[in-house]
Amino acid sequence: MLATTLTGLFMVPAAAQSPADTMQFHYDAAHSGNYSPVAGSAGNGQLLWSFTTASSVWSSPAIVNGVVYIGSADDNLYALNATTGVKLWNYTTGDLVDSSPAVANGVVYVGSGDGNLYALNATTGAKLWNYKTGFYVLSSPAVSNGVVYVGSYDNNVYAVNATTGSKVWNYTTGGAVESSPAVANGVVYVGSYDHNVYALNASTGAKLWNYTTGYLVRSSPAVVNGVVYVGSFDNNTYALNATTGAKVWNYTTGNWVYSSPAVVNGVVYVGSYDHNVYALNASTGAKVWNYTTGLMVLSSPAVANGVVYVGSDDNNLYALNASTGAKLWSYRTGLWVEANPAITNGVVYVGSDDGNVYAFSTVSSTTTTSGGFLGIPGFEAVYAVAGVLAVAYVLMQRKR
């Protein structure tokens, strides 16, 4: 694995935890996707570093105390120095880590395809405990008031004591739970493959209500100002009353909505399999704008300081003007960008199916480095190496 640093191969002392830190999937327990406290601007997408894992990176990073925590389909959870990209530690699970980690009180919580929810020491990566479910855990945990909430492909939503790993409760749905629970005002909101969005009492797991969509709900809800926003494979994004579950509105796209909405300043941002990123009025569902990428948008948008960051299966990470949808910049990786970006301290972090974790500046700069060869990221480095070797061979032949 290769990491080239901006400031040298040494560990930068961890800063004190900041309100701008990204503690869990989509910024907070309510999954708002609103990173606007983060300093910075759109910048021009300059690459600061990349770190190469052995497989696809679908996990979204948590960034706390100067450390990036992110999973890979190579079965590992990685802790990387947020400034340099240098690996601090990795923990190997029994299967892929698609789940996005959550960090609270010095502990990292993450799910694995081996069916476990893990709790790891955030400084050392040492395992503190694991809770075994009945099947894959691709859902991203949410941590609130000393409890970890997570879904499993065994059809259950689990509440687990964050300190001991003991089960507090579980709620059984009619299908796999890949959706990541959102927690707000003592209620857990989550989607299921049984086509439903559920509201569960956070303390007891008792069902408060459910809303039935027309197909699978893999999207993770965002809860803002008393409304639950969530996508469905029936092609719709829904706004539901958080107290009653009554539909406020729905907006129909041209294909499945796997992306999880971000809700910022009265606007809902969400991607669709129809290749578009949409901005919708949060109160009415009316379309404000759409931006068309080259392929499906599974990535969940992240919003900071008037900029929407989102990946696409056309291999690009996009930065879009949040008000107009105009493209500010894009960066092409070696494969699909289905992971969800996260933003902390003026840097955008995102994974790609090319196996890399990328860090981009949101502040204009003239210096760029990467985890590739001669500052060339990802698979392009292979061609650079081949080119250098070819030139060397020609020169050797000339000398003969």
Sequence and secondary structure as in RCSB ss.txt:
>XXXX:A:sequence
MLATTLTGLFMVPAAAQSPADTMQFHYDAAHSGNYSPVAGSAGNGQLLWSFTTASSVWSSPAIVNGVVYIGSADD
NLYALNATTGVKLWNYTTGDLVDSSPAVANGVVYVGSGDGNLYALNATTGAKLWNYKTGFYVLSSPAVSNGVVYV
GSYDNNVYAVNATTGSKVWNYTTGGAVESSPAVANGVVYVGSYDHNVYALNASTGAKLWNYTTGYLVRSSPAVVN
GVVYVGSFDNNTYALNATTGAKVWNYTTGNWVYSSPAVVNGVVYVGSYDHNVYALNASTGAKVWNYTTGLMVLSS
PAVANGVVYVGSDDNNLYALNASTGAKLWSYRTGLWVEANPAITNGVVYVGSDDGNVYAFSTVSSTTTTSGGFLG
IPGFEAVYAVAGVLAVAYVLMQRKR
>XXXX:A:secstr
  B  SS SS        TTSB BTTBSTT   B TTS    TT  EEEEEE SS      EEETTEEEEE TTS
EEEEEETTT  EEEEEE SS   S  EEETTEEEEE TTSEEEEEETTT  EEEEEE SS   S  EEETTEEEE
E TTSEEEEEETTT  EEEEEE SS   S  EEETTEEEEE TTSEEEEEETTT  EEEEEE SS   S  EEET
TEEEEE TTSEEEEEETTT  EEEEEE SS   S  EEETTEEEEE TTSEEEEEETTT  EEEEEE SS   S 
 EEETTEEEEE TTSEEEEEETTT  EEEEEE SS   S  EEETTEEEEE TTSEEEEEESS  S    SSBTT
B TTHHHHHHHHHHHHHHHHHHHH 
